[in-house]
């Protein structure tokens, strides 16, 4: 029998479970969830807690004898099998395509093992990816091996055909699941034929589910639904507004013994540890033991050409002289992978770049993993956690939740498949819906704020520009507090004031002038001394490249006179150019996410430009990334993001990803923000009797865009249309431009004469600790 139990509070559900007779086993999706549940259970709750991987292994042992158990293969084993046969059937398949195909193959099998049912989905994939997925499917059929999803189906069949077993006569509670795939749903239904299965589900999410969600796939006429009494919760917390990158400064004076610190990140990593200014904090960080040694061997084999047998002989000789136990184990992992290849086939496998990448992936998957905790001579009374471990938080101790603009979003909201593919898959099994996953996180969040004393350290702008955090805090009442002792009471010291400094000698651009206005010291290290190295990413686009891609998409759209139907293919085409140019290896999920963002932002920019042109009522010639070079009075070079030239209007637009990256009207009007004025100066000869409209186009949400003009009628029309925000200068535009030109010329002369380049941030109270944190006097080490 299966029962879905709707509950308000976790303790309420656990108390309900105590009333059930017989042995009870809690199954969780991960070890972290299992640990979190164990911290909630008391001594008088003798429940067994295991992961779903352990649970399925137990079922295999119970249903089959040692000699007839199904041949279940791990991911690393399947990659080897598919990889060594790839050359025979798909010799042109690249490694990135192989990885993309395998991920798609594994995901699709979570819906169904019937390949024919996925024809419409595969037909939407590139032909080479489709062929690879079909090959992987056939290889499993031929070998009889089972992947994870095949194992679920095999176990479900075993449960349906087997008699009731005494060792399985228990109540199984599936705790902490935010998603179950189609094969897992079928397994639970098969288990419920003879045994008691309980699915707890938050009552507050019951009415927010969709038909395609996993919980509704479990329901049929044999499923019982029980709703526990609704218990109200009032989630409240305290908000301490802080500037970005100032977590350490504030925590330094706030931390007390037995505090629990939560960082607003999905997973804690070693790079987060230094944010907490204390040696009394204990934490747990996942760690792959042999990564450096495996990378070293991978580099040594990078240019190897030969056969698997020859490579195996080289490594067998190498292991005899291994410099350490870790090197010994790393070489052993390579040898184990090569030996398994020899066991799988008698054919001679040629070692090429594809094979070496495959081998590296396999040994990385097979390497031992652990977690490390700090070692300190002090008593460690405080805990450091991340957003994945909210369940482990002790509700009786103070909680400090730290959120920073530097942290990546804890949740994506996009879908991995197109709408047509989602529709096809929804007919086969439950879709993993990111919106539902966020609702679960939000529910966990509210549970924490409803039962613990939580203080949030976060910039006030975060709730404005982060959709995820805005949703997370939507039902939580935050009371703003102020620290008695401000974090910035320290007196900064300029350790670089006595150093000899070079003079600036070169041309100017709008960004250079703006940087000097923002902080002369920042200008010096960016454009004179140039001390910062370029950071090259391997698995993602850097922010500058991302911006360039979006600009180029918009540029090509107008230059090639394309339609909106062409936008997606244009996005993919330009992404491929930069993937090749930057030598990137984007994981499939990252590729889809970036493609969605680029397409979304480019579409918003294009549509805004078109709508603005329609509103102005005349044909505008749009020029994207228009270069300019001036030598009169001052050398000024650069590019205008978007130049629009009409018979009555001249438009000077700057693309911004978010509204918070655009300058304020006040800064533009007072010449504190010079980008738009540099555009105007560069196009002065084209202005003549035209009305100038300049401003910022916000690509995330074009309704947040902001225009500026001196023309009263234009300002009224655009304001009435609600296309975007608009500000009207009180002075004539020609007067404003003349003042801006004087300001820029004066700045250029000041920069050339500058000898000190002092560290004087224009807005010291909001300096966000830019990449100059090693030299800017505002960023003294806060952890000492």
N, C-alpha and C positions, 0 to 999 in steps of 0.2 A: 504494500500500500504506500502511496505517496501523499504527503501532506505539505501544503504551502502554508507557513505560519507568518502572518503579518504582525509586526511588532513596532512599538514606538521607541523603547529604550533597550539597549543590549542586555542589561541586568534583568530586565523584565522577561526577555526570552530565555535567558539561562535559568532563571527561577522556574519558568514553565517546564524546561527540560528535566528538572529534578523530579517532577511529578510523574514522568514516564518510567515505567518499570523496565527492568532488563538492562543489559549492557549497552552503553551508548558510545559511539565513535564519531568524533568530529573530523571531517575531512576539509582541508583548506587548500587554496590554489598554490600556495608557496610556503617555504620555510618561515619567511618573515611573518606571514599571517598566522602561522601555527604558533610562533613565539608570542605574538601579540595576544592571541586567545589564551595561552597558558598564563599570562600575567593577570588575566581577569578571573581565572578560575580559582576558587578557594579550596581548602583541604577537604571540605565536605562535598565537593563536586568531583567524584572520581571518574571523569570522562577521559577517554583516550583521545589524543590529538595527533593526527598524521597528515601528511600532504597527499594530494591526489596521485602523485607518482608512486608513493609507497602503497597507497590503497590499491591501485591497479596491479602492482607487483604482487600484493597479497592475494588478489583475485586469481591471477594466473597460477599461483602456487596451489590454490585451493581447487581450481577447476581442472588442472591437468597434472599428470604425473611427470617426473623428471625426464622421461624419454620421449614424451609426445607434446611438449610445450611448444607453442608457436615461435617461429624465428623472428623475433622483434629486433629491429635494427635502430641504432641511435643515428642522429643526424650526421655525425662524423663518418660513420660507416656507409651511409647512403651516398654522401658526397663523393667518397672514394669510388664506390661502385659506378655511379653515374659518370663521374669524371673520367675514369679510365676507358669507359666505353664510348665517350663522346666523340673521340677522334674517328672511330669506325663509322659512326652514323651521321654525325654533324661536325665535320672537321672545321667548318668556318665559324663555329660558335665561340665568341670571345668569353673571357672569364667573367666580365661584368654581366654579360647577357646570361651566362650560365647561372650566376648567383641570382639574378632577377627571375629567371625561369624557375629555379628551385623554390624560391620564396613564394612565387605564385602557385606552383604545384602544391606545396604544403598547405597553403591557405585554402585553395579550392577543395582539397581532400577533406578539410574540416567540415565542408558542407555535404559532400557525397563522394562515395568511391565509384560511382557510376560515371565514367568519362563521357558517355553519350549525352548525359543530362547537362553537360557543361559546354556543349557545342557552341551555343550562342555567345557565351562568355569568351571562349577561346578565339572565336572569329573576330573579336574586337582587338586582339593582341597583334603586335607585329609578327609576321610570318615565321621568323626565326625563333621567337619566343614560343609561339604556338607549337612548332615542331619539337622544341626541346621538352615542353611539358608533356606532350604526347609520348615522346620517347621515354621519359621517366616513368610514366604510367605503365607502358608496355614492359619495361624492365622489371618492375615489381611483379607484374602478372607472370612473367616468364620465370623469375627466380623463386617466387613464392615467399619472398621476404615481406615483412610487415613494417610499415612506418608507424608513427605514433597513432595516427588516425585509423589505420588498418587494425592496430591492436585493440582500440576501443570497440570497433565493430566485431572483432573476433571474440572479445570478452562478453559483449552483449549477446552474441549467438550462443556462447557457452552457458550463460546464465539462463537463457530461455529454454535450452534443451536439457540442462542438468536438473536432478532432483534437489530438493531442499537439503542444504548441508548444515550440520549442527554448528560447525565453526564459523559459519556466516550468519547465524541467527542473532542479529544485533540490530539496534536502531542506528541508522547512518544519517548524520546531520551534516549537510554541505554548507559550511560556514565561510563567509567572506568572499563569495564569488560575485564578481561584477559582470561576468560573461561566461556562458557555456556554449561551446560550438555544437554543431549538429550531431557529431559522433558522441560527444559527451552526453547530450540530451538523450540520445537513444540508449546509451549505457545505463543512465539513471532509470529510465522507464523499464528496462529489462530487469534491473536490480529490484525495482518496486513490485515486481510480479509476486515474489515470495518473501521479501524482507521489507522492513519499515524504513522508508526514506523521508526525511524532513528537510524542507528548503525554507530557511528563514529569509524574509524579505521586508525591508523597511516600509511601513504603512504609508509614509509620506510620499513615497515614489510610486505607489500602486497606480494612481490615476495619471502618472506621467509616462507610463510605458506605451509602446506601440505594438501593433500586432506582430511585427517582425522581431521583437525583442525575445531573448532566450526564455524569460520567465513565462511568457505566453505560449511558447512551444511545449512547455512541460504540461500544460493544462489539457485534460480531456475528461470524459465522464467518470473516470476512475480516480481522479485526483480530488482529495478533500482540501478545502480552504478554511483556515481558522484565523480569525482576527482577534487579537488580544485587545484588552481595554486600552483606549488611547490615553497616553500620559503626556501632558503638555510639558514643553521644554522652553526655557527663555534664554536663548544664547546671548550673552553679553560679554564685553571685553573692554580693555583700555587701549587707546591708541596714542603712542608717542611719535609724533611726526619727526622724521629725520631726513637729512639729505642723503642722496645716493652715496654709497661707499663710506658711510660714517657709522656702520654697525659697531665696529670695534671701539670707536671713541665713546659711544654711549654705553656699551656693555661694560667697559672698563670700570665705571663707577656704579653700575647697577647690580652686577653679579653677586649672588649670595649663595652660601652652601645649600645644597639640595635643590637648586634651580634646575629646570629642564629647558634646554634651548632647542628650538626647532628652526632649522633653516628652510626657507620656502623653495626647496629644490626637490626634484623627483627622487634623486638618489645621492646620498652623501658620498663625496670622493675626497681623496687626499688633498686636493687643491682648496677645499673649503675649510680645512682644519685651522689655518692661521687666522681666520676671521674672528675666532673666539679668543680674547686676550686673557687666558688663564691656563695654568698647568694643573688645575684641579678638575678638569673636564674629562670624562671618559666617553669614548665613542667606539663605533665598530665600522670598519671600512672594508668592503670586499676587495680581495687582492688575488691576482693571478701570479702564482709563485715563480713561474719560469719565463715570464714574458721577455726580459732582457736577453736571457740566454738563447731563447728561440729566435729572437730577432737577429742576434749575432750569427747564428748558424744560417738563417735565411739570407743574410747579406753575403756570407761566404759562398753560398750556392747560387747566387743570383745569376752568374754567367756560365753555370755548368751546362755542358752538352754531353749527352751520353745515354745510357740505358739505366733502367731501374736497378738491375743487378750490379752494374758498375758503381752506381751511386751508393748502393747498400754496402759494397766492399769498402769504399772510401770511408763511410761512417763507422763501419766495424773497426777499421784501423784507428780512426780518430777517437773512438770511445776508450781505447786502451790508454790514451794519454790525456784524458779529460782533466782539466785543471781544478775542478771542484765537483762536489756531489751534485750540485744543481746543473752544471754542464753535462755531467754524466747522465742525469735523468732526461735532460733536453734531447741529447743525442739518441737516447733510448726511445723516446717518443717518436722520433723520426724513423728509427729502425722498425718499431712496431707497426707504423703505418705502411712502410715499404714491404714488410713481411706479410701483412694482410693482403696487399696487392698480389703478391706471389701466390698466396693461397686462393685468390679469386680467379686468376687466369694464368694460363701457360704462355700467352702471347707476350712478345717482347714490347714493353712500353717505352716509348721514347720520351725522354725528359726535356720538355720545352718550357717556355714562360708560363703557359697555362698550367702545366702540371706542377710547377714549383709554387705557384699561387695557391693551387688546390691543396698541395701538401702542407703549406704554411697554415691554411685555414683549418685543416684537419687536426694538426698537432696543437693548435691553439685551443680548439674545442676539447681536446683530450687532456690538456695540462691540468695538474692539480690546482684547486682553488681553496682559499681559506679566507679568513677575515682577521685583520689585526687591530689591536687595541693599544692605546698609549702606555708607555712605561714612565712612571714618575715617582720621585721620592716623596711627593706630597700625597696626602689623602685625597682621592678623587671622589668628590661628593656630588658633582653635577653631571648631567647627561646631555649629550649632543645627539639630536635626532634629525630625520628628514621627513618629508610629507608622506612617505610610504609606511611610516611606523607610528602613525597617530594612535593606533589601537594600543600600543605599548605604553603610552603616556600615563603616568600616575596622576589621577585626577585630584589627589590630595596635596600635591606639591605645586609650587608656582611654575608657570609656563611662560617663556619669553619666545614669541614667534617673530623671526627676523626675515623681512622681505626686502629685496634690493633689485633695482633695475638691471643689474648685471646678470641676475639669475635667468636662466632660460624658463620659458613657460612650462608649468607642470603638466599641461594638458593641451593637446591640439583639438580643434573643433571640426576639422575637415574630414572628409571620407576618402578612403583609399581607392574607391572605384567610381566610375562614371555612373550617372543615374540609371542608364539602361542595364548596366551590369548588376547594380544593386537590386534592380527589379527582378532580374533573372535569378540571382542568388537567394533573394528573400523567399522565393517559392521552394527552395531546397532545404533551407535551414535558417537558424537565427543569425541576423547580421550583427556584427560588433559595431555598436553605435557609440561614437565618441561623446555624443550629447548625454547618453545614459551614464557613461563612465564618469562624466563630470558631475552629474547629479549624485552619484554615489559618493564622490569626493566631497561634495558640498554637504551631504548628509553626515559624513564622518566629521567634517569641520564643525557643524552645528552641535553635534554630540559633544565634542571637546569643549566648545565655548559654553555649553549648557551645564557642564559638570566640573569645570576647572577654573582657576584664577589665571586668566590669560592676558598678557600685555603684548601688544603688537608694535614692533618697531618698523616703520614703513614710511616712505615718502607719500605725501598727500596726492601727488600726481599719479601714483601707481593705479589708484582706483579709477582714474579718469581715462588712462590710455591702455590699461590691461583688461581686456574683456574677461579673461578667466578669473582674475582676482576680484574684479567687480562682481562677478556672479557668485564667487565663493563667500563674499562678505554681505551679499544682498539681504539676508535675513538675520544678520547679526548686528546688535546695537553696540556701537563703539563710542566710548566716552573719551574725548581728547584730554590728555594730561600734559603737563609741562614739567620738565626736570628742574629741581631747585638749583642745581649747578649745571649750567650749559656745557655742552661737550667741547665747545671751541674757546674755552677760557685760557688755553695755553697761549703763550707768546711765541710765534714762529721765529725761527732763526734762518737767515739766508746764508747757507754754507757756501754758496757760489759767488758771493758778492765780490770777493777779492781776486777771483780768477781773471786772467787776461781774456778779453773777448774780441772776436773778429768783428769786422764791419760788414754790413750787408751790401752786396753789389750785384744787382740783377734787375730783372723786370718785375712788375707788380701784377697781381691778379686780385680779384675781389676777395678770394679766400685769404690771401696773404694780408691784405689790409684789415680784414675782419679779425684775423688772428692777433694782429698787433693791438687792435682796439680791445680785444678780450683779455690779452695778457702779453706784455712785451717779452717776458721770459719764455712763454710758450712759442712765440714767434721765433725767438733765437734758436731754440732747440729743434724746431721744425724746419726752418728755412735757411739758417746760417750754419750752425754746427752740425745739424742733421745726424743726431746721435741714435736715431731709432731704426732698428732693422725691420725689414718687411717680414711679416709672419705669413708663411705659405700654408694654407690648409690643404689637406689631402682628401677629405671626405665631405666637404661643403664649400659653398661659395663664401668668400669674405665679404663684409658689408659693402666695400667699394665696388667689387665686381657685381654684386647683386644690383646696386644702383645703376651701374653701367648697362646691365642687361635690360632693365626696365626702360631706360632711356632709349636704347637701341630698338627695342620692340616698338615703341611709340614712333620713333624716327622712321623705321622701315615701313610701318603701317601707312604713314602719310606719303612717303616717297614712292612706294609701290602701289598706292591707290587701292589698298585692300579693303575687304569687307569684314565685319565682325565675325563672320563664319570662318574667316582665315586666321583669326587671332591665335587659336590654340596651336595650330601647326606652325605658325610663325614663332610663337614662344618656344616650342620644342626645338625648332631649327636653330635659333640663336643660343639656346642653352647648350646644345651640342657643340657649337663653335667654341664656347668658353670652357666647356668640360675638356675638350681636346687641347685647347690652348694652355689651360692651367694644369693639365695632366691630372685631373681629378678622378676619383673612384667613388661616386656617390652611391650610398646604399639606396635601395629601391624606395624605401619610405621617405628618405630625405629628398630624393628626386621628385616624388609626387608632391611632397609638401612645398618645395620651392616652385615647382611648376604651377601649383595652385596660387601661390602668393604672387608670382610674377604676372600671371594671367589676370588675376584680380586687380592688381595695382595698375597694370597697363590699360586694362579696360576702363577703369575709373578715370584715368588721365585722358584717354581718348574721348570718352563720352562727355567729360566736363568741357573739353575744348570744343567739341561739336555743339553742345548745348549753349555755350557762351557765344559761339558764332551765330547760332540761330537767334539768340536773344538780341544781339547787336544788329541783326538784320542786314548784314552785308557779307559778301564773299571775302574770306580771310585766307591769305597764303601762310601756311604754318611751316616753320623751319625749326627743327629739333637739333639741339647741340650745335647751334650756329656759332662758328668761331669769330673772334674779333681780335684785332691787334692795332693799338694806337701808340703813336710816338710823340704826339704833341703835348708839351708841358710835362708829361710823365709817361713812362713806358708801361702800358697796361695791356695785358694779354688775357685771354680766357675764352669761355664758351657760354652762350646763353642757352639755358635749358630749353626754353620754348619761346620763339619769337613769332608773333603774329602780325602780318602787315596787310592792312586794308586801305581803302581810299579815305576813310574818315578816322580810322583807329590804328594805334600802334600798341600791341600787347606784349608785355615783358613778364614772363611767368617762370617761376622757379619750382621744380618738383620737390616735394617733401613726402617722406613715407608717412609721418604722423603729424598731427597739428602741433604737437609739442616740440617738434624739431624746427618749426617755423618761428621767425622773429615776431615780436609783438608790434602792433601798430605804433605804439609809442617809440619803440626802438628805431623803427623805420623813419618815422617823422622827425626824430631827433638825431638822425644820422649815426646812431649807435649800431645799427645794422646796415651794412653798405652794399650787400650783394645786388639788390634791385637797382640801387643808384649807379652802380658800376655798369649794369646792363643799359640803363638810360643814357649814361655818358657815352657808351660805345655806339649807341644808335642815334645820337643827337642829330646827325645830318638827315636822318629819315623822318624826324618828328614833324618838322615844318608846321603846318596848321592842323595837325592831327591831334585827337584826344588820346592821351597816354593812359593806359590801364596797366598797372603792374600788380604783382602779388604772388601768393603761394598756392599751389595746387596740391591738396592733401590726397595722396594716392590711396590710402587705406579707406578713407571716407570723404568723397569729394564735396559733400555738403559742408564739411568743416573748412573748406578752402577759404582764403581771405584775399580780397582784392583792394587796391587803393587807387584813387583817382582824385583829380581836382574838379571834375565835371559833375555838377550837381544833378543834372538830368539823368546821366548814366548811373550815378549812385542810387537815385530813386528807383529807376527801372530794375536794376539788378536786385536791390533790396526787396522790392515788391514781388519779384519772381521767386524769391527764396531759393535761388540757385546756390548761393553761398553767402558768407559774410562780406561786407564791403565797408571801407572807411574813406571818408572824403577829407582831403586836405583843405584847410581854410584858405591857404595861399594859392596863388596861381602856380601851375606846375613848373613853368619856366623859372620862377623865383626859387622854388624848392631845389630844382636841378642845379641852378647856379651855386646855391649854398653847399649842396652836396659835392659839387666839383671842387669848390674851394677847400672843403674838408679833406677830400681825397688827395689833392695836391699838397696840402699842408702835412698830411700824414706821410706821404711819400718822402717829403723833404726831411721830416723828423726821423724817419726810419734810417735814411741814409746818413744822417748826422748822429744817430744813436750810438753811444759808447757803452752804456751800462746794461740795457735790457733788463730792467728790474722786474721782479716777480710781483706784479700788481694786478690781480684778477679784477676785471671790470665789476663783476658781481661776486665779491668774496664770500658773501653769505650763502650763495648757491653754487659755488665751485664744486663740480661733481667728480673731482679726483680723476682727471683725464689720464691719458697715457704718460703724462709727465710726472706721475707720482713718485718717480725716483729723484726728481730735481725740483719740483714745485714746492715752495716753502709751506704751502698749506697741508702737505701730506706727510708730516713727520710720522714716524712709526708710532702707531697707537698701542701696540701690543707690549711695549717694554715698560 
